[in-house]
Amino acid sequence: MAPTWGGRVLGGPTGVLLCALALLVAGRGVVTTKNDRKRAAEPAEARYPGILDVLSARTLFPQAGGSEVTFPVADDPDAAVLLRIDTAAGTRDRGPRDRALDEAVERGRSRAGELRRMRAAFTDRGYELVGVDPAFSAPWVAAAPTNATVTRVLAELGACVRTWGPARDANGAPRRSVTVNLVAPDLARERPTGQAKSPTVPRMTDPRLPAALAKRPHYAVSSTVRDGVVDPASGRAYLSFPWEDRRAFEKAVGDAVRDWLRTTRPRPGSTWCPGSGGSNRARSTGSRGTSCSATRPGKARAARVTTRWS
């Protein structure tokens, strides 16, 4: 019989999800990583004795079945090996699991080497690497440029990026630019650092880091890639604001533009938004409103606000 809610029969994904959740609650651990940890540990002990030891495991439920098991690497404190134990991927069978483990070890060591190259490029010039996105494309470094030092800081960061040399993205496609995010040193010291026994790569790519490092307005430095080589003299700094600040700015612009449009442009048409220098442009989006792009002073990216008439 299909599951019901309030007397109604639930089918499709909703019913399946409710059944799965009911099993999880009723079974107190039906969804567990215990067996998958054992499946991962067996080939690790056989193929990499003394090198790999299970650190943690997380369930992939409800997005998928199985678990993701993490190993530190005994001879490389930066590297983390992530092995997915999943029926759909075939890694619950010994042969595919062995091959998947070998590939995971190679991938983990490679990422650790890439992180070390990135870290050395910045630390050699006095900048601490405090975080990076999982794709290793946009590092965060501790720096606080001032009017007196910004030219020097941009030049030094450009040299760092050129040494690091990320001319291609994770898919092998040529990059057009590379971005480095700057965070104030005092805020960098307050960042979450993860488990002390966790390898460096997962601590540097902790998903909590971006939100913690972007709590305040910060500079993002973009350098251009020309002919596969980063141009160290091309760095430009852009001020980026936290999500809450951007939302507040968009609301303020929207409130101001809405009243102005109602009184000056009662019918849809092309016009200009209020602002200095005519830099804020509005365009008609049909009979229901006008879309306005406004550039905040000191902010490079435009905030787009759509005003609709009731």
Protein Blocks (a to p, Z undefined) as FASTA:
>chain_A
ZZdeehiacehjllmmmmmmmmmmmnoopaccklmmmmmmmmmmmmmghkaccfbdcdfb
fkbgcjddddddfklmkbccdddddfklopmpfklmmmmmmmmmmmmmmmmmmmmmmmmm
mmmnopacfbdcfkopaccddddddfklmmmmmmmmmmmmmmnopabcfkopacfbdcdd
dddfklmmmpcebjfklcfklmmmomklmmmmmmpccdddddddeehiacfklpccdddd
dfklmmmmmmmmmmmmmmmmmmmmmbgcddddedehhlaccddebjkbccdddddehiab
dcddddddZZ
